[in-house]
Amino acid sequence: MVGMHDVAVIEDPAAAEVSLDPIRSRLLAELVTPGSATMLAGRVGLPRQKVNYHLRQLELHGLIELVEERRKGNVTERMLQATAASYVISPAAMAAVAPDPGRAPDRLSARWLLALAARLVRDVGSLITGSAQAKQRVATFALDGEVRFASPAERAAFAEELTAAVTHLLSKYHSADGRKHRLVVAVHPALDSREGTDRG
C-alpha cells in the first residue's frame, strides 16, 4: 500500500465509468477514512452484500485498496480506503471525443481554453502515472492568482503585456537541447466574483 494521495487521475475508461456511478461515488467519498462493508452499509442505507459488490468493483479498478484485515470470531472484516481523497477523470478516458486544442486555436475563445485545460489534465495525469511507476517526482511549476480589471480596456492591456512578457521569457530561455516543457497561461472570470456574469 502506497498511502492515500490528495488527488488521483483516472485514465482508464472502465475505471471512469465505475467512479461515476452515484453509489460508488458516495462510497469513494466515505472511504477517505478506512471502512468496511458493514460500516458503509449503515452509512449509505444499503444491504452489506450490495455494498460488497460495489466495493469489489472499486477495488478491481484500483480506486480503493485493502488497508487492514480484522478477525472478528469466524469472520474477517476487510478495511478498505480510497486511493485518493479526490479524483479527476482524464480526457484520455474518452480519447475518441477528447477536445483537440490544435483544431481551432483562438486566444479569446473560452472553448479553446477548455481544450487547453483538458490537454493539461491529460498530460499531467500521464506524467503522474509514469512518475509513480518510476518512483520519481514530476518537474512542474504552477501559479494561481486573482486580479480585478477596472474595465475591458484594462483587461485587454493586461493580456497584451502578459503576452509580451511570456514571449520574451520563451525566447530568452528556449534551447534546441533539453526536455521540452509546455506552458499554459489562462485568464478567466472568477465564478465567485460579483461580476461573474460579465462577459465583456
N, CA and C atoms as an extended XYZ file, in Angstrom:
600
Properties=species:S:1:pos:R:3:atomname:S:1:resname:S:1:resid:I:1 pbc="F F F"
N         0.838       -1.195        0.000 N   MET     1
C         0.000        0.000        0.000 CA  MET     1
C         0.877        1.251        0.000 C   MET     1
N         0.603        2.202       -0.889 N   VAL     2
C         1.428        3.405       -1.005 CA  VAL     2
C         0.880        4.575       -0.196 C   VAL     2
N        -0.306        4.446        0.354 N   GLY     3
C        -0.903        5.558        1.091 CA  GLY     3
C        -1.796        6.375        0.183 C   GLY     3
N        -2.703        7.113        0.806 N   MET     4
C        -3.695        7.856        0.033 CA  MET     4
C        -3.100        9.152       -0.521 C   MET     4
N        -3.354        9.403       -1.796 N   HIS     5
C        -2.917       10.634       -2.446 CA  HIS     5
C        -3.968       11.724       -2.242 C   HIS     5
N        -3.557       12.981       -2.372 N   ASP     6
C        -4.517       14.093       -2.329 CA  ASP     6
C        -5.475       14.009       -3.509 C   ASP     6
N        -4.895       13.736       -4.684 N   VAL     7
C        -5.705       13.656       -5.899 CA  VAL     7
C        -5.098       12.590       -6.810 C   VAL     7
N        -5.960       11.855       -7.499 N   ALA     8
C        -5.508       10.853       -8.462 CA  ALA     8
C        -6.225       11.098       -9.778 C   ALA     8
N        -5.561       10.718      -10.863 N   VAL     9
C        -6.133       10.902      -12.202 CA  VAL     9
C        -6.604        9.549      -12.719 C   VAL     9
N        -7.852        9.501      -13.153 N   ILE    10
C        -8.421        8.270      -13.720 CA  ILE    10
C        -8.260        8.343      -15.231 C   ILE    10
N        -7.476        7.420      -15.787 N   GLU    11
C        -7.229        7.408      -17.229 CA  GLU    11
C        -7.948        6.269      -17.944 C   GLU    11
N        -8.287        5.227      -17.190 N   ASP    12
C        -8.914        4.043      -17.769 CA  ASP    12
C       -10.422        4.261      -17.927 C   ASP    12
N       -10.963        4.062      -19.148 N   PRO    13
C       -12.396        4.291      -19.359 CA  PRO    13
C       -13.291        3.471      -18.425 C   PRO    13
N       -12.916        2.224      -18.169 N   ALA    14
C       -13.732        1.371      -17.289 CA  ALA    14
C       -13.720        1.908      -15.861 C   ALA    14
N       -12.560        2.374      -15.396 N   ALA    15
C       -12.468        2.949      -14.048 CA  ALA    15
C       -13.281        4.232      -13.964 C   ALA    15
N       -13.269        5.026      -15.030 N   ALA    16
C       -14.057        6.261      -15.055 CA  ALA    16
C       -15.536        5.938      -14.939 C   ALA    16
N       -15.975        4.917      -15.673 N   GLU    17
C       -17.391        4.520      -15.635 CA  GLU    17
C       -17.782        4.059      -14.229 C   GLU    17
N       -16.903        3.282      -13.611 N   VAL    18
C       -17.163        2.779      -12.248 CA  VAL    18
C       -17.266        3.946      -11.269 C   VAL    18
N       -16.370        4.911      -11.399 N   SER    19
C       -16.321        6.032      -10.444 CA  SER    19
C       -17.523        6.958      -10.570 C   SER    19
N       -18.137        7.011      -11.755 N   LEU    20
C       -19.244        7.933      -11.989 CA  LEU    20
C       -20.588        7.399      -11.504 C   LEU    20
N       -20.652        6.117      -11.168 N   ASP    21
C       -21.882        5.567      -10.601 CA  ASP    21
C       -22.165        6.280       -9.275 C   ASP    21
N       -23.377        6.801       -9.072 N   PRO    22
C       -23.653        7.601       -7.863 CA  PRO    22
C       -23.374        6.878       -6.546 C   PRO    22
N       -23.726        5.588       -6.471 N   ILE    23
C       -23.480        4.831       -5.231 CA  ILE    23
C       -21.983        4.663       -5.009 C   ILE    23
N       -21.262        4.314       -6.061 N   ARG    24
C       -19.808        4.100       -5.923 CA  ARG    24
C       -19.089        5.410       -5.626 C   ARG    24
N       -19.581        6.480       -6.218 N   SER    25
C       -19.010        7.797       -5.928 CA  SER    25
C       -19.182        8.136       -4.451 C   SER    25
N       -20.356        7.826       -3.896 N   ARG    26
C       -20.616        8.052       -2.468 CA  ARG    26
C       -19.691        7.187       -1.615 C   ARG    26
N       -19.506        5.922       -2.003 N   LEU    27
C       -18.624        5.023       -1.257 CA  LEU    27
C       -17.184        5.533       -1.276 C   LEU    27
N       -16.743        6.039       -2.433 N   LEU    28
C       -15.398        6.620       -2.534 CA  LEU    28
C       -15.233        7.778       -1.553 C   LEU    28
N       -16.255        8.624       -1.493 N   ALA    29
C       -16.207        9.770       -0.576 CA  ALA    29
C       -16.150        9.297        0.873 C   ALA    29
N       -16.917        8.263        1.202 N   GLU    30
C       -16.925        7.728        2.568 CA  GLU    30
C       -15.580        7.099        2.925 C   GLU    30
N       -14.895        6.548        1.904 N   LEU    31
C       -13.650        5.809        2.163 CA  LEU    31
C       -12.407        6.696        2.159 C   LEU    31
N       -12.593        7.995        2.325 N   VAL    32
C       -11.439        8.863        2.592 CA  VAL    32
C       -10.813        8.407        3.913 C   VAL    32
N       -11.664        7.904        4.813 N   THR    33
C       -11.173        7.232        6.018 CA  THR    33
C       -11.516        5.751        5.873 C   THR    33
N       -10.669        4.844        6.362 N   PRO    34
C       -10.907        3.408        6.168 CA  PRO    34
C       -12.259        2.954        6.716 C   PRO    34
N       -12.866        2.012        6.014 N   GLY    35
C       -14.137        1.458        6.445 CA  GLY    35
C       -14.340        0.079        5.868 C   GLY    35
N       -15.296       -0.663        6.450 N   SER    36
C       -15.629       -2.000        5.972 CA  SER    36
C       -17.008       -1.950        5.315 C   SER    36
N       -17.370       -3.036        4.641 N   ALA    37
C       -18.685       -3.114        4.004 CA  ALA    37
C       -19.792       -2.949        5.035 C   ALA    37
N       -19.612       -3.554        6.209 N   THR    38
C       -20.626       -3.453        7.264 CA  THR    38
C       -20.792       -2.009        7.733 C   THR    38
N       -19.680       -1.328        7.958 N   MET    39
C       -19.723        0.074        8.397 CA  MET    39
C       -20.392        0.955        7.336 C   MET    39
N       -20.034        0.724        6.077 N   LEU    40
C       -20.551        1.551        4.983 CA  LEU    40
C       -22.029        1.294        4.729 C   LEU    40
N       -22.458        0.048        4.911 N   ALA    41
C       -23.863       -0.294        4.666 CA  ALA    41
C       -24.781        0.582        5.512 C   ALA    41
N       -24.412        0.777        6.775 N   GLY    42
C       -25.214        1.623        7.651 CA  GLY    42
C       -25.216        3.076        7.212 C   GLY    42
N       -24.083        3.553        6.732 N   ARG    43
C       -23.965        4.967        6.326 CA  ARG    43
C       -24.725        5.285        5.050 C   ARG    43
N       -24.718        4.346        4.098 N   VAL    44
C       -25.341        4.635        2.800 CA  VAL    44
C       -26.738        4.022        2.663 C   VAL    44
N       -27.156        3.260        3.670 N   GLY    45
C       -28.509        2.708        3.665 CA  GLY    45
C       -28.740        1.617        2.645 C   GLY    45
N       -27.728        0.756        2.438 N   LEU    46
C       -27.846       -0.374        1.512 CA  LEU    46
C       -27.468       -1.661        2.232 C   LEU    46
N       -27.965       -2.813        1.765 N   PRO    47
C       -27.548       -4.085        2.369 CA  PRO    47
C       -26.041       -4.306        2.192 C   PRO    47
N       -25.435       -4.991        3.160 N   ARG    48
C       -23.985       -5.229        3.130 CA  ARG    48
C       -23.550       -5.943        1.848 C   ARG    48
N       -24.364       -6.914        1.389 N   GLN    49
C       -23.992       -7.664        0.179 CA  GLN    49
C       -23.900       -6.741       -1.038 C   GLN    49
N       -24.832       -5.794       -1.128 N   LYS    50
C       -24.830       -4.845       -2.247 CA  LYS    50
C       -23.601       -3.927       -2.167 C   LYS    50
N       -23.304       -3.467       -0.940 N   VAL    51
C       -22.122       -2.621       -0.739 CA  VAL    51
C       -20.862       -3.398       -1.110 C   VAL    51
N       -20.798       -4.682       -0.712 N   ASN    52
C       -19.644       -5.530       -1.046 CA  ASN    52
C       -19.434       -5.617       -2.548 C   ASN    52
N       -20.524       -5.750       -3.296 N   TYR    53
C       -20.434       -5.821       -4.755 CA  TYR    53
C       -19.802       -4.542       -5.313 C   TYR    53
N       -20.289       -3.391       -4.870 N   HIS    54
C       -19.756       -2.119       -5.349 CA  HIS    54
C       -18.293       -1.939       -4.929 C   HIS    54
N       -17.958       -2.361       -3.724 N   LEU    55
C       -16.571       -2.257       -3.251 CA  LEU    55
C       -15.636       -3.127       -4.093 C   LEU    55
N       -16.105       -4.311       -4.481 N   ARG    56
C       -15.269       -5.178       -5.336 CA  ARG    56
C       -14.980       -4.492       -6.665 C   ARG    56
N       -15.992       -3.819       -7.234 N   GLN    57
C       -15.795       -3.099       -8.498 CA  GLN    57
C       -14.777       -1.965       -8.334 C   GLN    57
N       -14.895       -1.212       -7.253 N   LEU    58
C       -13.958       -0.105       -6.992 CA  LEU    58
C       -12.538       -0.627       -6.783 C   LEU    58
N       -12.422       -1.746       -6.069 N   GLU    59
C       -11.103       -2.326       -5.800 CA  GLU    59
C       -10.492       -2.889       -7.081 C   GLU    59
N       -11.328       -3.521       -7.892 N   LEU    60
C       -10.877       -4.100       -9.163 CA  LEU    60
C       -10.234       -3.044      -10.066 C   LEU    60
N       -10.749       -1.816       -9.998 N   HIS    61
C       -10.237       -0.741      -10.861 CA  HIS    61
C        -9.244        0.174      -10.151 C   HIS    61
N        -8.760       -0.253       -8.989 N   GLY    62
C        -7.692        0.473       -8.302 CA  GLY    62
C        -8.111        1.768       -7.644 C   GLY    62
N        -9.416        1.940       -7.400 N   LEU    63
C        -9.891        3.178       -6.790 CA  LEU    63
C        -9.914        3.090       -5.262 C   LEU    63
N        -9.970        1.872       -4.736 N   ILE    64
C        -9.832        1.648       -3.299 CA  ILE    64
C        -8.853        0.502       -3.099 C   ILE    64
N        -8.324        0.400       -1.883 N   GLU    65
C        -7.383       -0.683       -1.602 CA  GLU    65
C        -7.558       -1.184       -0.174 C   GLU    65
N        -7.120       -2.398        0.030 N   LEU    66
C        -7.175       -3.020        1.352 CA  LEU    66
C        -6.103       -2.399        2.233 C   LEU    66
N        -6.497       -1.944        3.433 N   VAL    67
C        -5.509       -1.379        4.365 CA  VAL    67
C        -5.313       -2.249        5.606 C   VAL    67
N        -6.305       -3.102        5.887 N   GLU    68
C        -6.195       -3.930        7.088 CA  GLU    68
C        -7.250       -5.032        7.046 C   GLU    68
N        -6.919       -6.183        7.618 N   GLU    69
C        -7.903       -7.253        7.812 CA  GLU    69
C        -8.035       -7.503        9.302 C   GLU    69
N        -9.285       -7.468        9.810 N   ARG    70
C        -9.533       -7.670       11.234 CA  ARG    70
C       -10.333       -8.950       11.435 C   ARG    70
N        -9.849       -9.811       12.350 N   ARG    71
C       -10.576      -11.033       12.688 CA  ARG    71
C       -11.624      -10.718       13.740 C   ARG    71
N       -12.884      -11.109       13.478 N   LYS    72
C       -13.962      -10.987       14.463 CA  LYS    72
C       -14.646      -12.339       14.545 C   LYS    72
N       -14.199      -13.167       15.481 N   GLY    73
C       -14.720      -14.534       15.575 CA  GLY    73
C       -14.336      -15.308       14.331 C   GLY    73
N       -15.357      -15.845       13.625 N   ASN    74
C       -15.088      -16.611       12.397 CA  ASN    74
C       -14.953      -15.711       11.170 C   ASN    74
N       -15.266      -14.430       11.335 N   VAL    75
C       -15.353      -13.516       10.184 CA  VAL    75
C       -14.107      -12.625       10.108 C   VAL    75
N       -13.628      -12.435        8.884 N   THR    76
C       -12.543      -11.486        8.643 CA  THR    76
C       -13.149      -10.226        8.041 C   THR    76
N       -12.973       -9.110        8.733 N   GLU    77
C       -13.500       -7.823        8.250 CA  GLU    77
C       -12.412       -7.120        7.454 C   GLU    77
N       -12.721       -6.816        6.210 N   ARG    78
C       -11.754       -6.139        5.331 CA  ARG    78
C       -11.936       -4.630        5.449 C   ARG    78
N       -10.890       -3.920        5.891 N   MET    79
C       -10.921       -2.464        5.985 CA  MET    79
C       -10.325       -1.896        4.703 C   MET    79
N       -11.106       -1.095        4.014 N   LEU    80
C       -10.699       -0.535        2.725 CA  LEU    80
C       -10.609        0.976        2.814 C   LEU    80
N        -9.805        1.557        1.915 N   GLN    81
C        -9.664        3.012        1.862 CA  GLN    81
C        -9.501        3.447        0.414 C   GLN    81
N       -10.019        4.620        0.095 N   ALA    82
C        -9.842        5.185       -1.242 CA  ALA    82
C        -8.356        5.430       -1.487 C   ALA    82
N        -7.919        5.283       -2.714 N   THR    83
C        -6.511        5.525       -3.041 CA  THR    83
C        -6.194        7.014       -3.109 C   THR    83
N        -7.249        7.849       -3.144 N   ALA    84
C        -7.048        9.305       -3.174 CA  ALA    84
C        -8.229        9.998       -2.496 C   ALA    84
N        -7.975       11.208       -2.010 N   ALA    85
C        -9.047       11.998       -1.393 CA  ALA    85
C       -10.004       12.537       -2.444 C   ALA    85
N        -9.503       12.743       -3.666 N   SER    86
C       -10.346       13.200       -4.769 CA  SER    86
C        -9.779       12.677       -6.085 C   SER    86
N       -10.626       12.683       -7.096 N   TYR    87
C       -10.255       12.116       -8.394 CA  TYR    87
C       -10.581       13.093       -9.514 C   TYR    87
N        -9.757       13.050      -10.557 N   VAL    88
C       -10.000       13.809      -11.778 CA  VAL    88
C       -10.025       12.793      -12.914 C   VAL    88
N       -11.054       12.861      -13.752 N   ILE    89
C       -11.117       11.957      -14.903 CA  ILE    89
C       -10.398       12.616      -16.073 C   ILE    89
N        -9.369       11.962      -16.560 N   SER    90
C        -8.583       12.489      -17.672 CA  SER    90
C        -9.362       12.373      -18.977 C   SER    90
N        -9.190       13.351      -19.886 N   PRO    91
C        -9.773       13.205      -21.233 CA  PRO    91
C        -9.271       11.945      -21.939 C   PRO    91
N        -8.152       11.375      -21.463 N   ALA    92
C        -7.644       10.131      -22.049 CA  ALA    92
C        -8.653        8.997      -21.884 C   ALA    92
N        -9.506        9.083      -20.853 N   ALA    93
C       -10.534        8.059      -20.630 CA  ALA    93
C       -11.612        8.109      -21.711 C   ALA    93
N       -11.704        9.237      -22.418 N   MET    94
C       -12.665        9.383      -23.520 CA  MET    94
C       -11.914        9.912      -24.744 C   MET    94
N       -10.849        9.209      -25.099 N   ALA    95
C        -9.916        9.691      -26.122 CA  ALA    95
C       -10.595       10.019      -27.449 C   ALA    95
N       -11.599        9.229      -27.829 N   ALA    96
C       -12.234        9.430      -29.139 CA  ALA    96
C       -12.954       10.771      -29.243 C   ALA    96
N       -13.383       11.314      -28.105 N   VAL    97
C       -14.121       12.581      -28.133 CA  VAL    97
C       -13.420       13.669      -27.319 C   VAL    97
N       -12.148       13.445      -26.970 N   ALA    98
C       -11.402       14.452      -26.211 CA  ALA    98
C       -11.200       15.698      -27.062 C   ALA    98
N       -11.278       16.889      -26.445 N   PRO    99
C       -11.080       18.112      -27.234 CA  PRO    99
C        -9.644       18.228      -27.748 C   PRO    99
N        -9.508       18.796      -28.936 N   ASP   100
C        -8.198       18.955      -29.570 CA  ASP   100
C        -7.851       20.441      -29.638 C   ASP   100
N        -6.914       20.907      -28.790 N   PRO   101
C        -6.581       22.337      -28.795 CA  PRO   101
C        -5.901       22.803      -30.077 C   PRO   101
N        -5.412       21.856      -30.885 N   GLY   102
C        -4.781       22.218      -32.147 CA  GLY   102
C        -5.783       22.457      -33.262 C   GLY   102
N        -7.060       22.103      -33.020 N   ARG   103
C        -8.064       22.180      -34.082 CA  ARG   103
C        -8.431       23.611      -34.437 C   ARG   103
N        -8.626       24.476      -33.437 N   ALA   104
C        -9.046       25.852      -33.722 CA  ALA   104
C        -8.457       26.815      -32.698 C   ALA   104
N        -7.139       27.080      -32.787 N   PRO   105
C        -6.539       27.983      -31.809 CA  PRO   105
C        -7.137       29.382      -31.875 C   PRO   105
N        -7.616       29.869      -30.749 N   ASP   106
C        -8.241       31.189      -30.674 CA  ASP   106
C        -8.058       31.687      -29.247 C   ASP   106
N        -7.147       32.642      -29.067 N   ARG   107
C        -6.800       33.107      -27.721 CA  ARG   107
C        -7.984       33.666      -26.940 C   ARG   107
N        -9.000       34.135      -27.627 N   LEU   108
C       -10.132       34.758      -26.950 CA  LEU   108
C       -11.329       33.817      -26.805 C   LEU   108
N       -11.158       32.553      -27.162 N   SER   109
C       -12.259       31.600      -27.103 CA  SER   109
C       -12.234       30.811      -25.794 C   SER   109
N       -13.352       30.833      -25.064 N   ALA   110
C       -13.469       30.047      -23.831 CA  ALA   110
C       -13.400       28.550      -24.137 C   ALA   110
N       -13.912       28.148      -25.289 N   ARG   111
C       -13.883       26.723      -25.646 CA  ARG   111
C       -12.467       26.259      -25.961 C   ARG   111
N       -11.650       27.132      -26.550 N   TRP   112
C       -10.250       26.769      -26.792 CA  TRP   112
C        -9.523       26.654      -25.460 C   TRP   112
N        -9.812       27.563      -24.526 N   LEU   113
C        -9.234       27.482      -23.185 CA  LEU   113
C        -9.600       26.146      -22.535 C   LEU   113
N       -10.839       25.715      -22.706 N   LEU   114
C       -11.281       24.434      -22.153 CA  LEU   114
C       -10.504       23.277      -22.793 C   LEU   114
N       -10.265       23.349      -24.098 N   ALA   115
C        -9.490       22.312      -24.787 CA  ALA   115
C        -8.054       22.269      -24.250 C   ALA   115
N        -7.467       23.461      -24.002 N   LEU   116
C        -6.122       23.515      -23.420 CA  LEU   116
C        -6.117       22.896      -22.021 C   LEU   116
N        -7.142       23.219      -21.227 N   ALA   117
C        -7.228       22.683      -19.866 CA  ALA   117
C        -7.382       21.170      -19.901 C   ALA   117
N        -8.158       20.659      -20.851 N   ALA   118
C        -8.340       19.212      -20.977 CA  ALA   118
C        -7.012       18.538      -21.320 C   ALA   118
N        -6.253       19.156      -22.241 N   ARG   119
C        -4.952       18.586      -22.583 CA  ARG   119
C        -4.016       18.632      -21.374 C   ARG   119
N        -4.091       19.712      -20.588 N   LEU   120
C        -3.276       19.833      -19.377 CA  LEU   120
C        -3.572       18.686      -18.410 C   LEU   120
N        -4.858       18.411      -18.186 N   VAL   121
C        -5.253       17.312      -17.294 CA  VAL   121
C        -4.745       15.978      -17.852 C   VAL   121
N        -4.925       15.774      -19.162 N   ARG   122
C        -4.479       14.517      -19.788 CA  ARG   122
C        -2.969       14.337      -19.652 C   ARG   122
N        -2.209       15.379      -20.007 N   ASP   123
C        -0.749       15.265      -19.992 CA  ASP   123
C        -0.199       15.102      -18.580 C   ASP   123
N        -0.678       15.936      -17.650 N   VAL   124
C        -0.162       15.854      -16.275 CA  VAL   124
C        -0.596       14.539      -15.634 C   VAL   124
N        -1.804       14.074      -15.968 N   GLY   125
C        -2.238       12.767      -15.471 CA  GLY   125
C        -1.311       11.659      -15.926 C   GLY   125
N        -0.921       11.672      -17.205 N   SER   126
C         0.005       10.665      -17.730 CA  SER   126
C         1.372       10.773      -17.068 C   SER   126
N         1.826       12.013      -16.841 N   LEU   127
C         3.119       12.218      -16.175 CA  LEU   127
C         3.090       11.670      -14.748 C   LEU   127
N         1.976       11.913      -14.028 N   ILE   128
C         1.851       11.415      -12.653 CA  ILE   128
C         1.879        9.891      -12.637 C   ILE   128
N         1.143        9.273      -13.571 N   THR   129
C         1.124        7.806      -13.651 CA  THR   129
C         2.523        7.270      -13.920 C   THR   129
N         3.216        7.880      -14.884 N   GLY   130
C         4.576        7.435      -15.224 CA  GLY   130
C         5.558        7.652      -14.090 C   GLY   130
N         5.441        8.778      -13.405 N   SER   131
C         6.388        9.076      -12.317 CA  SER   131
C         6.157        8.154      -11.129 C   SER   131
N         4.892        7.772      -10.887 N   ALA   132
C         4.592        6.853       -9.786 CA  ALA   132
C         5.227        5.495      -10.067 C   ALA   132
N         5.159        5.052      -11.324 N   GLN   133
C         5.768        3.769      -11.691 CA  GLN   133
C         7.288        3.835      -11.595 C   GLN   133
N         7.862        4.995      -11.962 N   ALA   134
C         9.321        5.163      -11.912 CA  ALA   134
C         9.809        5.631      -10.539 C   ALA   134
N         8.855        5.889       -9.631 N   LYS   135
C         9.171        6.406       -8.285 CA  LYS   135
C         9.994        7.694       -8.349 C   LYS   135
N         9.543        8.608       -9.213 N   GLN   136
C        10.195        9.917       -9.365 CA  GLN   136
C         9.146       11.025       -9.314 C   GLN   136
N         9.578       12.222       -8.929 N   ARG   137
C         8.677       13.376       -8.924 CA  ARG   137
C         8.591       13.969      -10.328 C   ARG   137
N         7.459       14.585      -10.620 N   VAL   138
C         7.297       15.291      -11.903 CA  VAL   138
C         7.751       16.733      -11.700 C   VAL   138
N         8.616       17.214      -12.604 N   ALA   139
C         9.111       18.594      -12.514 CA  ALA   139
C         8.064       19.544      -13.092 C   ALA   139
N         7.228       20.085      -12.221 N   THR   140
C         6.194       21.018      -12.662 CA  THR   140
C         6.258       22.293      -11.834 C   THR   140
N         5.582       23.319      -12.323 N   PHE   141
C         5.500       24.599      -11.634 CA  PHE   141
C         4.164       25.218      -12.005 C   PHE   141
N         3.458       25.765      -11.031 N   ALA   142
C         2.154       26.368      -11.316 CA  ALA   142
C         1.961       27.631      -10.497 C   ALA   142
N         1.273       28.586      -11.079 N   LEU   143
C         0.892       29.824      -10.402 CA  LEU   143
C        -0.620       29.947      -10.424 C   LEU   143
N        -1.184       30.497       -9.372 N   ASP   144
C        -2.620       30.749       -9.340 CA  ASP   144
C        -2.824       32.086       -8.651 C   ASP   144
N        -3.536       32.990       -9.277 N   GLY   145
C        -3.742       34.306       -8.677 CA  GLY   145
C        -5.055       34.912       -9.135 C   GLY   145
N        -5.367       36.061       -8.572 N   GLU   146
C        -6.590       36.767       -8.943 CA  GLU   146
C        -6.262       38.228       -9.227 C   GLU   146
N        -6.991       38.804      -10.160 N   VAL   147
C        -6.828       40.220      -10.486 CA  VAL   147
C        -8.202       40.767      -10.845 C   VAL   147
N        -8.464       42.010      -10.450 N   ARG   148
C        -9.708       42.686      -10.848 CA  ARG   148
C        -9.346       43.774      -11.858 C   ARG   148
N       -10.040       43.785      -12.979 N   PHE   149
C        -9.803       44.793      -14.009 CA  PHE   149
C       -10.851       45.892      -13.892 C   PHE   149
N       -10.412       47.130      -13.953 N   ALA   150
C       -11.322       48.269      -13.848 CA  ALA   150
C       -12.226       48.382      -15.073 C   ALA   150
N       -11.759       47.846      -16.217 N   SER   151
C       -12.537       47.969      -17.458 CA  SER   151
C       -12.065       46.920      -18.461 C   SER   151
N       -12.857       46.669      -19.508 N   PRO   152
C       -12.410       45.766      -20.574 CA  PRO   152
C       -11.110       46.240      -21.232 C   PRO   152
N       -10.932       47.552      -21.316 N   ALA   153
C        -9.694       48.087      -21.912 CA  ALA   153
C        -8.486       47.717      -21.060 C   ALA   153
N        -8.647       47.774      -19.723 N   GLU   154
C        -7.554       47.384      -18.821 CA  GLU   154
C        -7.234       45.901      -18.989 C   GLU   154
N        -8.277       45.099      -19.117 N   ARG   155
C        -8.062       43.655      -19.301 CA  ARG   155
C        -7.315       43.391      -20.604 C   ARG   155
N        -7.675       44.093      -21.667 N   ALA   156
C        -7.002       43.924      -22.957 CA  ALA   156
C        -5.539       44.345      -22.866 C   ALA   156
N        -5.272       45.444      -22.142 N   ALA   157
C        -3.891       45.918      -21.970 CA  ALA   157
C        -3.080       44.897      -21.169 C   ALA   157
N        -3.706       44.321      -20.142 N   PHE   158
C        -3.044       43.283      -19.329 CA  PHE   158
C        -2.679       42.095      -20.214 C   PHE   158
N        -3.620       41.647      -21.059 N   ALA   159
C        -3.375       40.498      -21.930 CA  ALA   159
C        -2.217       40.776      -22.888 C   ALA   159
N        -2.157       42.025      -23.378 N   GLU   160
C        -1.081       42.401      -24.299 CA  GLU   160
C         0.280       42.388      -23.593 C   GLU   160
N         0.331       42.954      -22.378 N   GLU   161
C         1.588       42.965      -21.613 CA  GLU   161
C         2.003       41.552      -21.205 C   GLU   161
N         1.026       40.742      -20.800 N   LEU   162
C         1.313       39.365      -20.404 CA  LEU   162
C         1.876       38.581      -21.587 C   LEU   162
N         1.273       38.757      -22.759 N   THR   163
C         1.753       38.077      -23.965 CA  THR   163
C         3.191       38.484      -24.281 C   THR   163
N         3.478       39.777      -24.181 N   ALA   164
C         4.839       40.262      -24.458 CA  ALA   164
C         5.834       39.703      -23.455 C   ALA   164
N         5.467       39.674      -22.183 N   ALA   165
C         6.364       39.172      -21.136 CA  ALA   165
C         6.654       37.686      -21.326 C   ALA   165
N         5.613       36.915      -21.615 N   VAL   166
C         5.790       35.475      -21.800 CA  VAL   166
C         6.606       35.203      -23.067 C   VAL   166
N         6.308       35.926      -24.133 N   THR   167
C         7.062       35.758      -25.380 CA  THR   167
C         8.539       36.058      -25.156 C   THR   167
N         8.844       37.116      -24.397 N   HIS   168
C        10.232       37.467      -24.073 CA  HIS   168
C        10.912       36.337      -23.297 C   HIS   168
N        10.233       35.799      -22.277 N   LEU   169
C        10.813       34.722      -21.470 CA  LEU   169
C        11.043       33.461      -22.304 C   LEU   169
N        10.102       33.150      -23.185 N   LEU   170
C        10.262       31.969      -24.030 CA  LEU   170
C        11.482       32.104      -24.939 C   LEU   170
N        11.641       33.284      -25.541 N   SER   171
C        12.786       33.475      -26.440 CA  SER   171
C        14.101       33.499      -25.655 C   SER   171
N        14.065       34.003      -24.413 N   LYS   172
C        15.277       34.087      -23.589 CA  LYS   172
C        15.763       32.700      -23.139 C   LYS   172
N        14.827       31.821      -22.759 N   TYR   173
C        15.222       30.547      -22.165 CA  TYR   173
C        15.105       29.343      -23.094 C   TYR   173
N        14.509       29.522      -24.275 N   HIS   174
C        14.337       28.376      -25.180 CA  HIS   174
C        15.689       27.868      -25.667 C   HIS   174
N        15.827       26.553      -25.651 N   SER   175
C        17.065       25.925      -26.112 CA  SER   175
C        16.707       24.815      -27.081 C   SER   175
N        17.581       24.580      -28.047 N   ALA   176
C        17.356       23.496      -29.003 CA  ALA   176
C        17.524       22.141      -28.315 C   ALA   176
N        18.270       22.135      -27.209 N   ASP   177
C        18.523       20.903      -26.462 CA  ASP   177
C        17.629       20.861      -25.218 C   ASP   177
N        17.683       19.764      -24.509 N   GLY   178
C        16.937       19.643      -23.256 CA  GLY   178
C        15.515       19.168      -23.476 C   GLY   178
N        14.842       18.933      -22.375 N   ARG   179
C        13.468       18.415      -22.435 CA  ARG   179
C        12.478       19.547      -22.696 C   ARG   179
N        11.548       19.282      -23.610 N   LYS   180
C        10.519       20.273      -23.938 CA  LYS   180
C         9.497       20.350      -22.800 C   LYS   180
N         9.097       21.559      -22.443 N   HIS   181
C         8.050       21.788      -21.451 CA  HIS   181
C         6.925       22.579      -22.105 C   HIS   181
N         5.701       22.339      -21.653 N   ARG   182
C         4.561       23.069      -22.184 CA  ARG   182
C         4.163       24.153      -21.195 C   ARG   182
N         3.865       25.332      -21.718 N   LEU   183
C         3.441       26.462      -20.902 CA  LEU   183
C         2.001       26.817      -21.267 C   LEU   183
N         1.133       26.880      -20.276 N   VAL   184
C        -0.259       27.290      -20.492 CA  VAL   184
C        -0.549       28.451      -19.549 C   VAL   184
N        -0.998       29.563      -20.090 N   VAL   185
C        -1.387       30.718      -19.285 CA  VAL   185
C        -2.861       30.977      -19.563 C   VAL   185
N        -3.657       31.100      -18.523 N   ALA   186
C        -5.094       31.273      -18.702 CA  ALA   186
C        -5.612       32.401      -17.827 C   ALA   186
N        -6.525       33.165      -18.359 N   VAL   187
C        -7.220       34.209      -17.602 CA  VAL   187
C        -8.710       34.033      -17.876 C   VAL   187
N        -9.498       33.902      -16.812 N   HIS   188
C       -10.948       33.777      -16.980 CA  HIS   188
C       -11.650       34.410      -15.786 C   HIS   188
N       -12.913       34.826      -15.950 N   PRO   189
C       -13.645       35.414      -14.821 CA  PRO   189
C       -13.766       34.402      -13.678 C   PRO   189
N       -13.598       34.876      -12.446 N   ALA   190
C       -13.746       34.015      -11.276 CA  ALA   190
C       -15.226       33.786      -11.011 C   ALA   190
N       -15.595       32.551      -10.738 N   LEU   191
C       -17.008       32.236      -10.503 CA  LEU   191
C       -17.553       32.865       -9.233 C   LEU   191
N       -16.678       33.154       -8.267 N   ASP   192
C       -17.150       33.763       -7.005 CA  ASP   192
C       -17.085       35.286       -7.035 C   ASP   192
N       -16.856       35.851       -8.233 N   SER   193
C       -16.781       37.310       -8.361 CA  SER   193
C       -18.169       37.906       -8.457 C   SER   193
N       -18.353       39.107       -7.926 N   ARG   194
C       -19.633       39.820       -8.070 CA  ARG   194
C       -19.927       40.099       -9.534 C   ARG   194
N       -18.841       40.218      -10.312 N   GLU   195
C       -19.020       40.480      -11.745 CA  GLU   195
C       -18.966       39.194      -12.540 C   GLU   195
N       -19.289       38.062      -11.897 N   GLY   196
C       -19.173       36.750      -12.524 CA  GLY   196
C       -19.958       36.593      -13.812 C   GLY   196
N       -21.015       37.389      -13.965 N   THR   197
C       -21.816       37.265      -15.176 CA  THR   197
C       -21.309       38.176      -16.294 C   THR   197
N       -20.291       38.989      -15.996 N   ASP   198
C       -19.748       39.928      -17.004 CA  ASP   198
C       -19.070       39.150      -18.116 C   ASP   198
N       -19.468       39.387      -19.342 N   ARG   199
C       -18.850       38.719      -20.482 CA  ARG   199
C       -17.994       39.683      -21.296 C   ARG   199
N       -17.998       40.946      -20.879 N   GLY   200
C       -17.287       41.967      -21.656 CA  GLY   200
C       -15.811       41.905      -21.503 C   GLY   200
